[in-house]
Amino acid sequence: ITKQLSPNDNKVSMYHIFERINTGGTPLKGQEVRNCICNGELNDLIIELNNYPAWRDIIGNPNPNLRMEDMELILRYMALFNNIEKYKKPMVDFLTIYMTENQHPTNEFLNREKERFKKTCDILIEKFGSKPLSKKGSQNPRGTLKTAFFDAVFTAFAKNINNIPIDIVDRMNVLTSDEKFTRLISEATTDRNIIQSRITMSEEILFK
């Protein structure tokens, strides 16, 4: 039995102990560890949202990832949307702290997060079709979902979900072809200033 005594307001130490013990066989991914040590209503919500049809269409796979990497994307978005002002590296600890602090949230919190997430997924699919954040192009020749691109665009949409311009498709093309934005999603992607800059730039180009 292991108990974290300090700090008593998050489970970062527990996370790292669990991670170090988990060195044999197949090491667990970050969200697999959080699923064990941060079990609660927020974790249940993330599991539920991970099965939302529009989200599965964004991911491009009808089946949830066995290593919970898609669940970690949902957590990453929530943490950046709600707590970016508290962000500091490493990202793995930021996500663990956020999930610890919100392990047992109010029903109001859960309902708000659920409604915003689903509405954001729905509008992305409506405006851009299947796999909207994985479109092939000069900046994404393989058509893969890049985490840094996801957190910038998804968070920007969530912040402006009631303010979608009629030319949003053209605006997305401008964003994805911008050289500065390409650097922001490709270099030092977990630096605080880089994260804030790419979300801000996404909002300015897509919604201002």
Protein Blocks (a to p, Z undefined) as FASTA:
>chain_A
ZZdfbdckbcklmmmmmmmmmmghjaddfklmmmmmmgcfklmmmmmmmmgmklmmmnop
abdcfklmmmmmmmmmmmmmmmmmmgccdfklmmmmmmmmmmmccfklmmmmmmmmmmmm
mmmmmmnoghkllcccfklmnopacfklmmmmmmmmmmmmmmccfklmmmmmmmmmpmkl
mmmmmgoklbfklmmmmmmmmmmmmmZZ
